[in-house]
Amino acid sequence: MNNKGRCTVIISSLLILFAAVAIAGDEILAGYVLKADKESFTVEDSETGQEVKVRLDKKTKVTGELKEDIFVEVEVKKGVAVSVKVVEGSEGLEEEESKRSTETEE
């Protein structure tokens, strides 16, 4: 492998490493729960619109009932939820907002 090829491999490896470190850091996430089970749940990030899968463990503090179609605020560390707070009154809110926007467009 020539020097250009080695540099490309090194740069690619560093980018992957930096991305892994960024993902592993503490993060606050807010959005609607798309899927939920006993081991994990998926949230649509309200800032980016991306789906983010978050794991639960026995140390995760959950305030409220974690289920689909509710808005949550989540503290995440290394892909695991440290705390999950269900935003009161958010159940069905997404559907209501969708209906309003559809009615406005007509």
Secondary structure by P-SEA (a helix, b strand, c coil): ccaaaaaaaaaaaaaaaaaaaaaacccccccccccccccccccccccccbbbbbbbccccccccccccccccccccccccccbbbccccccaaaaaaaaaaaaaac
